[in-house]
Amino acid sequence: MRRVLVAVGVAVMGFAVVGALTDVDFDPIGVVVFLGAVVIAHDLVLMPLVLAAGALIARFVPGAARPAVAVVALCGLALSVVAVSLWAAGP
């Protein structure tokens, strides 16, 4: 099963690279800047928020409810990130 997943992942990445290289509007500098911004946003913004939320959940939520609260919090954060990005982009 793992080999199938690796093969599918490699195929999807290959499709993305070929699509990017054959696109007339492809801007490699823009892609590098975007990927750098994503790494910085993940490491300096998102990860500390997730760690802080996990610490708060571990401190204030009873043991039996922690997994459910953690899943709900993570899903809520993911939904909020998508919603804010769509809202900021405008119509």
C-alpha positions, 0 to 999 in steps of 0.5 A, a space after each residue: 500500500 505504501 508503494 502505491 501511495 508513493 507512486 501516486 504522490 510522485 505522479 501528482 508532483 510530476 503532473 504539477 511540475 510539467 503543468 507549471 513548466 508548460 504554462 506560459 504565465 509561470 513565474 519561478 521567482 513568484 513560486 519561490 517567494 510563495 513557498 518561502 512565505 508558506 514556510 515562514 507562516 507555518 513555522 512562525 505563526 501557525 505552529 506556535 498557535 497549534 502548540 499553544 492551543 494544545 497546551 491550553 487543551 492539556 491544561 484545562 480539558 479533562 482527560 477523556 475529552 481531550 482528543 475530541 476537543 483537540 480534533 474540533 480545535 484543529 478542524 476549526 483552525 483549518 476552516 478559519 485559515 481557508 475562510 480568512 484567505 477566501 475572505 481576504 481575496 474578495 469577490 
